[in-house]
Amino acid sequence: MRSNRSFDTLTNYTYITNQQYTSMSLWVPFIGLLIAIALSFGIWFAAPKQDQTVWRSTGILTVAMIFLMWAITYLAQLNPLVVPRRSDLRPEF
């Protein structure tokens, strides 16, 4: 007798409840911002004396752009625009 595997595999793709959002929450970008600010202060005081303005500007802009790219990518994963669709299910699902 053939088992009905479509219902077995359907249970693998359940929706995430609110209690499971602990590792991926809205507080993580703010913590990342604090880390980026701390790195910027470190770059501000650790810049070499020769061409200090160039070193500070380059370092702080680098930290800011890396943070922005990470934050945009992270926040886009919190609410995706495209929902994944399973192709191995019957059409009524």
A tleap script that builds the chain and sets N, CA, C and O, in Angstrom:
source leaprc.protein.ff14SB
mol = sequence {
  NMET ARG SER ASN ARG SER PHE ASP THR LEU
  THR ASN TYR THR TYR ILE THR ASN GLN GLN
  TYR THR SER MET SER LEU TRP VAL PRO PHE
  ILE GLY LEU LEU ILE ALA ILE ALA LEU SER
  PHE GLY ILE TRP PHE ALA ALA PRO LYS GLN
  ASP GLN THR VAL TRP ARG SER THR GLY ILE
  LEU THR VAL ALA MET ILE PHE LEU MET TRP
  ALA ILE THR TYR LEU ALA GLN LEU ASN PRO
  LEU VAL VAL PRO ARG ARG SER ASP LEU ARG
  PRO GLU CPHE
}
set mol.1.N position { 0.840 -1.177 0.000 }
set mol.1.CA position { 0.000 0.000 0.000 }
set mol.1.C position { 0.888 1.244 0.000 }
set mol.1.O position { 1.895 1.305 0.705 }
set mol.2.N position { 0.509 2.197 -0.774 }
set mol.2.CA position { 1.297 3.413 -0.918 }
set mol.2.C position { 0.944 4.418 0.184 }
set mol.2.O position { -0.226 4.664 0.476 }
set mol.3.N position { 1.972 4.976 0.772 }
set mol.3.CA position { 1.716 5.962 1.830 }
set mol.3.C position { 1.476 7.338 1.209 }
set mol.3.O position { 1.978 7.652 0.130 }
set mol.4.N position { 0.722 8.114 1.898 }
set mol.4.CA position { 0.413 9.455 1.427 }
set mol.4.C position { 1.497 10.407 1.934 }
set mol.4.O position { 1.362 10.982 3.014 }
set mol.5.N position { 2.562 10.573 1.163 }
set mol.5.CA position { 3.720 11.348 1.601 }
set mol.5.C position { 3.505 12.847 1.465 }
set mol.5.O position { 4.245 13.626 2.065 }
set mol.6.N position { 2.513 13.270 0.692 }
set mol.6.CA position { 2.324 14.710 0.529 }
set mol.6.C position { 1.931 15.370 1.848 }
set mol.6.O position { 2.321 16.505 2.121 }
set mol.7.N position { 1.157 14.654 2.662 }
set mol.7.CA position { 0.791 15.222 3.952 }
set mol.7.C position { 1.949 15.153 4.941 }
set mol.7.O position { 2.063 16.001 5.826 }
set mol.8.N position { 2.811 14.145 4.793 }
set mol.8.CA position { 3.989 14.060 5.652 }
set mol.8.C position { 4.957 15.199 5.372 }
set mol.8.O position { 5.497 15.800 6.301 }
set mol.9.N position { 5.175 15.497 4.107 }
set mol.9.CA position { 6.102 16.575 3.776 }
set mol.9.C position { 5.488 17.939 4.026 }
set mol.9.O position { 6.206 18.923 4.201 }
set mol.10.N position { 4.167 18.005 4.043 }
set mol.10.CA position { 3.509 19.282 4.299 }
set mol.10.C position { 3.777 19.765 5.716 }
set mol.10.O position { 3.826 20.971 5.961 }
set mol.11.N position { 3.949 18.843 6.646 }
set mol.11.CA position { 4.190 19.256 8.028 }
set mol.11.C position { 5.578 19.854 8.209 }
set mol.11.O position { 5.826 20.533 9.206 }
set mol.12.N position { 6.488 19.620 7.270 }
set mol.12.CA position { 7.824 20.199 7.370 }
set mol.12.C position { 7.818 21.699 7.107 }
set mol.12.O position { 8.743 22.397 7.524 }
set mol.13.N position { 6.810 22.204 6.434 }
set mol.13.CA position { 6.742 23.616 6.074 }
set mol.13.C position { 5.619 24.291 6.851 }
set mol.13.O position { 4.641 24.745 6.258 }
set mol.14.N position { 5.748 24.358 8.125 }
set mol.14.CA position { 4.746 25.019 8.947 }
set mol.14.C position { 5.135 26.476 9.145 }
set mol.14.O position { 6.300 26.849 9.003 }
set mol.15.N position { 4.162 27.274 9.468 }
set mol.15.CA position { 4.430 28.684 9.705 }
set mol.15.C position { 5.134 28.868 11.045 }
set mol.15.O position { 4.912 28.103 11.984 }
set mol.16.N position { 5.968 29.869 11.124 }
set mol.16.CA position { 6.720 30.137 12.348 }
set mol.16.C position { 5.829 30.912 13.309 }
set mol.16.O position { 5.204 31.901 12.926 }
set mol.17.N position { 5.774 30.466 14.538 }
set mol.17.CA position { 4.979 31.168 15.533 }
set mol.17.C position { 5.776 32.343 16.100 }
set mol.17.O position { 6.975 32.468 15.853 }
set mol.18.N position { 5.112 33.182 16.843 }
set mol.18.CA position { 5.761 34.367 17.403 }
set mol.18.C position { 6.841 34.009 18.416 }
set mol.18.O position { 7.785 34.778 18.595 }
set mol.19.N position { 6.730 32.869 19.079 }
set mol.19.CA position { 7.735 32.499 20.068 }
set mol.19.C position { 9.039 32.076 19.418 }
set mol.19.O position { 10.077 32.074 20.080 }
set mol.20.N position { 9.018 31.719 18.147 }
set mol.20.CA position { 10.224 31.269 17.475 }
set mol.20.C position { 11.008 32.422 16.855 }
set mol.20.O position { 12.043 32.181 16.234 }
set mol.21.N position { 10.561 33.647 16.999 }
set mol.21.CA position { 11.254 34.797 16.432 }
set mol.21.C position { 12.367 35.318 17.331 }
set mol.21.O position { 12.868 36.417 17.091 }
set mol.22.N position { 12.763 34.591 18.335 }
set mol.22.CA position { 13.745 35.104 19.283 }
set mol.22.C position { 15.111 35.297 18.649 }
set mol.22.O position { 15.806 36.256 18.982 }
set mol.23.N position { 15.518 34.414 17.744 }
set mol.23.CA position { 16.845 34.554 17.150 }
set mol.23.C position { 16.860 35.591 16.034 }
set mol.23.O position { 17.918 36.134 15.717 }
set mol.24.N position { 15.729 35.872 15.445 }
set mol.24.CA position { 15.675 36.832 14.347 }
set mol.24.C position { 14.604 37.862 14.688 }
set mol.24.O position { 13.448 37.721 14.289 }
set mol.25.N position { 14.987 38.877 15.414 }
set mol.25.CA position { 14.022 39.858 15.867 }
set mol.25.C position { 14.407 41.245 15.370 }
set mol.25.O position { 15.416 41.426 14.689 }
set mol.26.N position { 13.586 42.204 15.725 }
set mol.26.CA position { 13.825 43.576 15.285 }
set mol.26.C position { 14.921 44.259 16.093 }
set mol.26.O position { 15.413 45.310 15.683 }
set mol.27.N position { 15.316 43.693 17.228 }
set mol.27.CA position { 16.366 44.293 18.051 }
set mol.27.C position { 17.757 44.080 17.483 }
set mol.27.O position { 18.674 44.834 17.809 }
set mol.28.N position { 17.935 43.087 16.653 }
set mol.28.CA position { 19.261 42.759 16.127 }
set mol.28.C position { 19.860 43.911 15.312 }
set mol.28.O position { 21.050 44.183 15.476 }
set mol.29.N position { 19.106 44.610 14.438 }
set mol.29.CA position { 19.708 45.756 13.736 }
set mol.29.C position { 20.158 46.880 14.668 }
set mol.29.O position { 21.144 47.562 14.386 }
set mol.30.N position { 19.443 47.075 15.774 }
set mol.30.CA position { 19.862 48.112 16.716 }
set mol.30.C position { 21.153 47.720 17.433 }
set mol.30.O position { 22.003 48.568 17.706 }
set mol.31.N position { 21.290 46.450 17.730 }
set mol.31.CA position { 22.549 45.971 18.315 }
set mol.31.C position { 23.679 46.111 17.301 }
set mol.31.O position { 24.795 46.494 17.654 }
set mol.32.N position { 23.386 45.798 16.042 }
set mol.32.CA position { 24.377 45.991 14.977 }
set mol.32.C position { 24.756 47.449 14.812 }
set mol.32.O position { 25.913 47.764 14.536 }
set mol.33.N position { 23.786 48.348 14.981 }
set mol.33.CA position { 24.076 49.783 14.900 }
set mol.33.C position { 25.006 50.214 16.029 }
set mol.33.O position { 25.921 51.009 15.813 }
set mol.34.N position { 24.778 49.696 17.220 }
set mol.34.CA position { 25.671 50.021 18.339 }
set mol.34.C position { 27.089 49.510 18.082 }
set mol.34.O position { 28.064 50.181 18.422 }
set mol.35.N position { 27.201 48.338 17.489 }
set mol.35.CA position { 28.525 47.806 17.149 }
set mol.35.C position { 29.189 48.669 16.085 }
set mol.35.O position { 30.388 48.934 16.161 }
set mol.36.N position { 28.414 49.113 15.086 }
set mol.36.CA position { 28.970 49.974 14.039 }
set mol.36.C position { 29.423 51.315 14.610 }
set mol.36.O position { 30.456 51.845 14.201 }
set mol.37.N position { 28.661 51.863 15.547 }
set mol.37.CA position { 29.056 53.126 16.182 }
set mol.37.C position { 30.332 52.934 16.998 }
set mol.37.O position { 31.219 53.787 16.977 }
set mol.38.N position { 30.425 51.819 17.713 }
set mol.38.CA position { 31.640 51.541 18.493 }
set mol.38.C position { 32.852 51.391 17.579 }
set mol.38.O position { 33.932 51.889 17.897 }
set mol.39.N position { 32.684 50.707 16.444 }
set mol.39.CA position { 33.783 50.589 15.481 }
set mol.39.C position { 34.174 51.949 14.910 }
set mol.39.O position { 35.355 52.221 14.696 }
set mol.40.N position { 33.185 52.797 14.666 }
set mol.40.CA position { 33.477 54.136 14.142 }
set mol.40.C position { 34.274 54.965 15.146 }
set mol.40.O position { 35.202 55.679 14.765 }
set mol.41.N position { 33.914 54.873 16.428 }
set mol.41.CA position { 34.698 55.577 17.444 }
set mol.41.C position { 36.114 55.026 17.522 }
set mol.41.O position { 37.070 55.780 17.704 }
set mol.42.N position { 36.247 53.718 17.386 }
set mol.42.CA position { 37.580 53.115 17.379 }
set mol.42.C position { 38.414 53.590 16.205 }
set mol.42.O position { 39.605 53.867 16.353 }
set mol.43.N position { 37.793 53.685 15.044 }
set mol.43.CA position { 38.501 54.190 13.861 }
set mol.43.C position { 38.854 55.664 14.043 }
set mol.43.O position { 39.922 56.104 13.616 }
set mol.44.N position { 37.973 56.419 14.669 }
set mol.44.CA position { 38.210 57.853 14.872 }
set mol.44.C position { 39.471 58.090 15.707 }
set mol.44.O position { 40.275 58.968 15.392 }
set mol.45.N position { 39.637 57.309 16.765 }
set mol.45.CA position { 40.781 57.516 17.650 }
set mol.45.C position { 42.027 56.748 17.231 }
set mol.45.O position { 43.125 57.091 17.669 }
set mol.46.N position { 41.894 55.727 16.402 }
set mol.46.CA position { 43.046 54.922 15.998 }
set mol.46.C position { 43.593 55.312 14.627 }
set mol.46.O position { 44.479 54.637 14.102 }
set mol.47.N position { 43.082 56.379 14.048 }
set mol.47.CA position { 43.551 56.790 12.721 }
set mol.47.C position { 44.988 57.302 12.809 }
set mol.47.O position { 45.337 58.006 13.757 }
set mol.48.N position { 45.828 56.951 11.824 }
set mol.48.CA position { 47.208 57.445 11.835 }
set mol.48.C position { 47.258 58.969 11.695 }
set mol.48.O position { 46.340 59.576 11.144 }
set mol.49.N position { 48.315 59.572 12.189 }
set mol.49.CA position { 48.420 61.037 12.191 }
set mol.49.C position { 48.569 61.616 10.783 }
set mol.49.O position { 48.087 62.714 10.505 }
set mol.50.N position { 49.225 60.885 9.915 }
set mol.50.CA position { 49.386 61.391 8.554 }
set mol.50.C position { 48.084 61.138 7.789 }
set mol.50.O position { 47.570 60.020 7.795 }
set mol.51.N position { 47.564 62.146 7.147 }
set mol.51.CA position { 46.287 62.083 6.408 }
set mol.51.C position { 45.157 61.551 7.294 }
set mol.51.O position { 44.424 60.638 6.914 }
set mol.52.N position { 45.041 62.132 8.454 }
set mol.52.CA position { 44.079 61.645 9.438 }
set mol.52.C position { 42.632 61.779 8.948 }
set mol.52.O position { 41.802 60.907 9.207 }
set mol.53.N position { 42.340 62.854 8.254 }
set mol.53.CA position { 40.981 63.069 7.758 }
set mol.53.C position { 40.591 62.011 6.731 }
set mol.53.O position { 39.464 61.516 6.742 }
set mol.54.N position { 41.515 61.668 5.851 }
set mol.54.CA position { 41.235 60.659 4.829 }
set mol.54.C position { 41.007 59.294 5.474 }
set mol.54.O position { 40.077 58.579 5.101 }
set mol.55.N position { 41.848 58.931 6.434 }
set mol.55.CA position { 41.701 57.644 7.110 }
set mol.55.C position { 40.385 57.566 7.881 }
set mol.55.O position { 39.691 56.549 7.841 }
set mol.56.N position { 40.050 58.644 8.580 }
set mol.56.CA position { 38.799 58.650 9.343 }
set mol.56.C position { 37.591 58.549 8.419 }
set mol.56.O position { 36.680 57.756 8.655 }
set mol.57.N position { 37.596 59.353 7.377 }
set mol.57.CA position { 36.460 59.342 6.446 }
set mol.57.C position { 36.299 57.984 5.780 }
set mol.57.O position { 35.191 57.458 5.683 }
set mol.58.N position { 37.406 57.421 5.324 }
set mol.58.CA position { 37.352 56.122 4.653 }
set mol.58.C position { 36.879 55.028 5.599 }
set mol.58.O position { 36.030 54.216 5.231 }
set mol.59.N position { 37.411 55.000 6.797 }
set mol.59.CA position { 37.040 53.958 7.757 }
set mol.59.C position { 35.592 54.044 8.196 }
set mol.59.O position { 34.884 53.038 8.235 }
set mol.60.N position { 35.154 55.258 8.529 }
set mol.60.CA position { 33.783 55.419 9.012 }
set mol.60.C position { 32.777 55.181 7.892 }
set mol.60.O position { 31.732 54.575 8.128 }
set mol.61.N position { 33.068 55.641 6.682 }
set mol.61.CA position { 32.168 55.367 5.559 }
set mol.61.C position { 32.111 53.877 5.232 }
set mol.61.O position { 31.056 53.359 4.868 }
set mol.62.N position { 33.235 53.193 5.361 }
set mol.62.CA position { 33.245 51.749 5.131 }
set mol.62.C position { 32.365 51.031 6.144 }
set mol.62.O position { 31.567 50.169 5.774 }
set mol.63.N position { 32.503 51.377 7.414 }
set mol.63.CA position { 31.679 50.756 8.454 }
set mol.63.C position { 30.202 51.073 8.224 }
set mol.63.O position { 29.350 50.198 8.382 }
set mol.64.N position { 29.894 52.311 7.854 }
set mol.64.CA position { 28.499 52.700 7.633 }
set mol.64.C position { 27.882 51.942 6.458 }
set mol.64.O position { 26.740 51.491 6.545 }
set mol.65.N position { 28.624 51.799 5.366 }
set mol.65.CA position { 28.078 51.111 4.196 }
set mol.65.C position { 27.934 49.611 4.435 }
set mol.65.O position { 26.973 48.999 3.968 }
set mol.66.N position { 28.877 49.019 5.156 }
set mol.66.CA position { 28.752 47.595 5.487 }
set mol.66.C position { 27.533 47.375 6.382 }
set mol.66.O position { 26.786 46.414 6.198 }
set mol.67.N position { 27.337 48.270 7.350 }
set mol.67.CA position { 26.168 48.146 8.218 }
set mol.67.C position { 24.878 48.299 7.418 }
set mol.67.O position { 23.937 47.533 7.623 }
set mol.68.N position { 24.815 49.271 6.514 }
set mol.68.CA position { 23.597 49.465 5.725 }
set mol.68.C position { 23.277 48.251 4.859 }
set mol.68.O position { 22.122 47.831 4.788 }
set mol.69.N position { 24.281 47.688 4.205 }
set mol.69.CA position { 24.044 46.503 3.378 }
set mol.69.C position { 23.559 45.332 4.236 }
set mol.69.O position { 22.635 44.617 3.848 }
set mol.70.N position { 24.179 45.136 5.393 }
set mol.70.CA position { 23.760 44.056 6.272 }
set mol.70.C position { 22.345 44.298 6.791 }
set mol.70.O position { 21.532 43.374 6.808 }
set mol.71.N position { 22.038 45.523 7.214 }
set mol.71.CA position { 20.725 45.824 7.787 }
set mol.71.C position { 19.616 45.672 6.750 }
set mol.71.O position { 18.554 45.135 7.063 }
set mol.72.N position { 19.842 46.133 5.531 }
set mol.72.CA position { 18.829 45.994 4.478 }
set mol.72.C position { 18.580 44.526 4.174 }
set mol.72.O position { 17.432 44.108 4.025 }
set mol.73.N position { 19.647 43.740 4.079 }
set mol.73.CA position { 19.495 42.308 3.813 }
set mol.73.C position { 18.778 41.613 4.962 }
set mol.73.O position { 17.905 40.777 4.728 }
set mol.74.N position { 19.130 41.942 6.183 }
set mol.74.CA position { 18.513 41.324 7.356 }
set mol.74.C position { 17.034 41.683 7.449 }
set mol.74.O position { 16.196 40.808 7.666 }
set mol.75.N position { 16.708 42.964 7.288 }
set mol.75.CA position { 15.317 43.388 7.409 }
set mol.75.C position { 14.456 42.870 6.266 }
set mol.75.O position { 13.259 42.649 6.448 }
set mol.76.N position { 15.047 42.672 5.086 }
set mol.76.CA position { 14.289 42.100 3.969 }
set mol.76.C position { 13.905 40.653 4.248 }
set mol.76.O position { 12.900 40.173 3.725 }
set mol.77.N position { 14.681 39.959 5.056 }
set mol.77.CA position { 14.361 38.570 5.391 }
set mol.77.C position { 13.278 38.470 6.457 }
set mol.77.O position { 12.661 37.415 6.605 }
set mol.78.N position { 13.038 39.533 7.194 }
set mol.78.CA position { 11.985 39.495 8.207 }
set mol.78.C position { 10.599 39.456 7.580 }
set mol.78.O position { 9.697 38.818 8.121 }
set mol.79.N position { 10.416 40.129 6.446 }
set mol.79.CA position { 9.131 40.161 5.761 }
set mol.79.C position { 9.375 40.025 4.262 }
set mol.79.O position { 9.404 41.032 3.555 }
set mol.80.N position { 9.551 38.803 3.760 }
set mol.80.CA position { 9.881 38.634 2.346 }
set mol.80.C position { 8.718 39.014 1.439 }
set mol.80.O position { 7.555 38.810 1.787 }
set mol.81.N position { 9.042 39.571 0.270 }
set mol.81.CA position { 8.019 39.951 -0.693 }
set mol.81.C position { 7.538 38.755 -1.507 }
set mol.81.O position { 6.370 38.700 -1.893 }
set mol.82.N position { 8.416 37.808 -1.770 }
set mol.82.CA position { 8.075 36.630 -2.552 }
set mol.82.C position { 7.989 35.442 -1.605 }
set mol.82.O position { 8.949 35.126 -0.902 }
set mol.83.N position { 6.841 34.792 -1.592 }
set mol.83.CA position { 6.640 33.633 -0.728 }
set mol.83.C position { 7.050 32.384 -1.492 }
set mol.83.O position { 6.613 32.200 -2.628 }
set mol.84.N position { 7.865 31.528 -0.914 }
set mol.84.CA position { 8.243 30.300 -1.615 }
set mol.84.C position { 7.036 29.394 -1.828 }
set mol.84.O position { 6.178 29.267 -0.954 }
set mol.85.N position { 6.982 28.767 -3.003 }
set mol.85.CA position { 5.879 27.864 -3.329 }
set mol.85.C position { 6.429 26.471 -3.560 }
set mol.85.O position { 7.468 26.297 -4.198 }
set mol.86.N position { 5.735 25.496 -3.043 }
set mol.86.CA position { 6.150 24.107 -3.221 }
set mol.86.C position { 5.600 23.588 -4.536 }
set mol.86.O position { 4.437 23.822 -4.863 }
set mol.87.N position { 6.426 22.888 -5.288 }
set mol.87.CA position { 5.984 22.358 -6.574 }
set mol.87.C position { 5.579 20.889 -6.496 }
set mol.87.O position { 5.039 20.351 -7.463 }
set mol.88.N position { 5.829 20.234 -5.373 }
set mol.88.CA position { 5.517 18.813 -5.281 }
set mol.88.C position { 4.169 18.536 -4.615 }
set mol.88.O position { 3.903 17.398 -4.227 }
set mol.89.N position { 3.318 19.547 -4.477 }
set mol.89.CA position { 2.001 19.363 -3.886 }
set mol.89.C position { 0.933 19.317 -4.972 }
set mol.89.O position { 1.152 19.758 -6.101 }
set mol.90.N position { -0.205 18.786 -4.615 }
set mol.90.CA position { -1.327 18.777 -5.553 }
set mol.90.C position { -1.824 20.204 -5.754 }
set mol.90.O position { -1.603 21.052 -4.889 }
set mol.91.N position { -2.493 20.494 -6.879 }
set mol.91.CA position { -2.921 21.878 -7.167 }
set mol.91.C position { -3.856 22.481 -6.127 }
set mol.91.O position { -3.859 23.700 -5.953 }
set mol.92.N position { -4.647 21.673 -5.432 }
set mol.92.CA position { -5.580 22.259 -4.465 }
set mol.92.C position { -4.901 22.748 -3.201 }
set mol.92.O position { -5.529 23.420 -2.384 }
set mol.93.N position { -3.615 22.418 -3.025 }
set mol.93.CA position { -2.892 22.911 -1.852 }
set mol.93.C position { -2.137 24.121 -2.253 }
set mol.93.O position { -1.445 24.719 -1.429 }
savepdb mol mol.pdb
quit
